[in-house]
Amino acid sequence: MVDPILFAQELVMQYHLLGVFVSTMLFYTIVLPLPADLIVFFAGSLGTENFFLSPLFVGVVAGVAATIGGMLAYAIGLEADKHLLKEKHGKKYKQAADYLTKYGFWAIAFFALTPLPMDAMGVFAGALRYDWKKFALASFAGRLPRCLILAYAGYGGMSMVLQFFQWWL
């Protein structure tokens, strides 16, 4: 069995920005719910060794890939029966619907920026037939800064993390 984290690291090491794009897109989908933030952090840390893996490039590519990956959740919501979601997740569905109706674009951007469950927001936005262009734009508005922060944190912070573990061990 292949370890998905090691597989993603190999993608990044061999294919640079294409590897960042593919692994980030896969990890930010419902299909492969693994910590994509670690991949962006790791790729950003490689910026000292490779110009094309500079934190700026990594953050932008990862932000685009995360937005595309998140559109899968939206597409699943489009195909989901609104009534089935309402029956199965009654209270959560109502909360998400109220939140999305009241705050719309900013709610999606906030979920994309923070560790809140963006996949769930995508499913609900799709089920509520929220405009897909607004969803994609709001998702990108949150994912881009998140990925840039992670890439720059990897760029500047990986040496500190390694020093901490060397000290600890």
C-alpha positions in Angstrom: 0.0 0.0 0.0 1.3 3.4 -0.9 1.6 6.1 1.8 -0.3 9.1 0.4 1.8 11.7 2.2 5.1 10.2 0.8 3.5 9.9 -2.6 2.6 13.6 -2.5 6.1 14.5 -1.3 7.6 12.5 -4.2 5.2 14.3 -6.6 6.4 17.7 -5.3 10.1 16.7 -5.4 10.0 15.3 -9.0 7.5 17.5 -10.7 7.8 20.7 -8.7 4.8 23.0 -9.3 2.9 20.4 -11.2 3.4 18.1 -8.3 2.1 20.8 -5.9 -0.9 21.3 -8.1 -1.9 17.7 -8.4 -1.2 16.7 -4.8 -2.9 19.8 -3.4 -6.0 19.4 -5.7 -6.3 15.7 -4.6 -5.8 16.4 -1.0 -8.4 19.3 -0.9 -11.1 17.1 -2.3 -13.6 14.9 -0.5 -12.1 11.9 -2.4 -8.8 12.1 -0.6 -9.4 13.9 2.7 -5.8 14.1 3.9 -3.9 17.1 5.4 -3.2 19.2 2.2 -1.8 21.9 4.5 1.2 19.7 5.2 1.9 19.4 1.5 1.8 23.2 1.0 4.0 23.7 4.0 6.5 21.1 2.8 6.6 22.5 -0.7 7.1 26.0 0.6 10.1 24.7 2.7 11.8 23.6 -0.6 11.9 27.2 -1.8 15.4 27.6 -0.5 16.6 24.8 -2.8 14.5 25.5 -5.9 13.4 28.9 -7.4 10.3 27.4 -8.9 9.2 26.2 -5.5 9.4 29.7 -4.0 6.6 30.3 -1.5 4.9 32.8 -3.8 4.6 30.3 -6.7 3.7 27.4 -4.3 1.0 29.5 -2.6 -0.6 30.6 -5.8 -0.5 27.2 -7.5 -1.8 25.5 -4.3 -4.6 28.2 -4.0 -5.8 27.5 -7.5 -5.6 23.7 -7.0 -7.4 23.9 -3.7 -10.2 25.9 -5.3 -10.6 23.4 -8.1 -10.5 20.5 -5.6 -13.2 22.2 -3.6 -15.4 22.5 -6.6 -15.8 18.7 -6.4 -17.7 19.2 -3.1 -19.9 21.8 -4.8 -20.6 19.4 -7.7 -21.5 16.7 -5.2 -23.9 19.1 -3.5 -25.5 19.9 -6.9 -26.2 16.3 -7.4 -27.3 15.6 -3.9 -31.0 15.7 -3.1 -31.7 18.7 -1.0 -34.4 16.8 0.9 -32.0 13.9 1.6 -29.5 16.3 3.1 -32.2 18.1 5.1 -33.5 14.7 6.5 -30.1 13.3 7.3 -28.4 16.5 8.6 -31.5 18.5 9.7 -30.0 21.0 12.2 -26.6 21.3 10.5 -28.3 21.8 7.1 -30.5 24.6 8.5 -27.5 26.3 10.2 -25.4 26.1 7.0 -28.4 27.3 4.9 -29.0 30.2 7.2 -25.3 31.1 7.3 -24.9 30.9 3.5 -28.1 32.9 2.9 -27.1 35.6 5.3 -23.4 35.9 4.6 -23.0 34.1 1.2 -19.6 35.1 -0.3 -18.0 36.0 3.0 -19.1 32.8 4.7 -17.5 30.7 2.0 -14.3 32.8 2.0 -14.1 32.5 5.8 -14.5 28.7 5.7 -11.9 28.5 2.9 -9.4 30.6 4.9 -9.8 28.8 8.2 -9.7 25.1 9.2 -13.5 25.0 9.3 -15.0 22.2 7.1 -15.0 23.8 3.7 -16.0 20.5 2.0 -19.3 20.6 4.0 -19.8 24.2 3.0 -19.2 23.2 -0.6 -21.8 20.4 -0.5 -24.4 22.7 1.1 -23.6 25.5 -1.3 -24.2 23.1 -4.2 -27.3 21.7 -2.7 -28.7 25.2 -2.2 -27.8 26.0 -5.8 -25.5 28.9 -4.8 -24.0 30.5 -7.9 -21.0 28.4 -8.8 -18.9 31.4 -10.0 -19.4 33.2 -6.7 -18.6 30.0 -4.9 -15.4 29.5 -6.9 -14.3 33.2 -6.4 -15.1 33.1 -2.7 -13.3 29.8 -2.3 -10.2 31.2 -4.1 -10.4 34.4 -2.0 -10.0 32.3 1.1 -7.7 29.5 -0.2 -5.1 31.8 -1.8 -4.1 33.6 1.4 -4.3 30.3 3.4 -2.0 28.6 0.9 0.4 31.6 0.8 0.6 31.7 4.6 1.3 28.0 4.7 3.9 28.2 2.0 5.7 31.1 3.6 5.5 29.4 7.0 7.2 26.3 5.4 9.8 28.5 3.8 10.7 30.3 7.1 9.6 27.8 9.6 10.9 24.4 8.5 14.4 25.1 9.8 12.9 26.0 13.2 10.8 22.9 13.3 13.8 20.7 12.5 15.9 22.5 15.1 13.1 21.9 17.7 13.0 18.2 17.0 16.8 17.9 17.0 16.8 19.6 20.4 13.9 17.5 21.6 15.6 14.2 20.6 
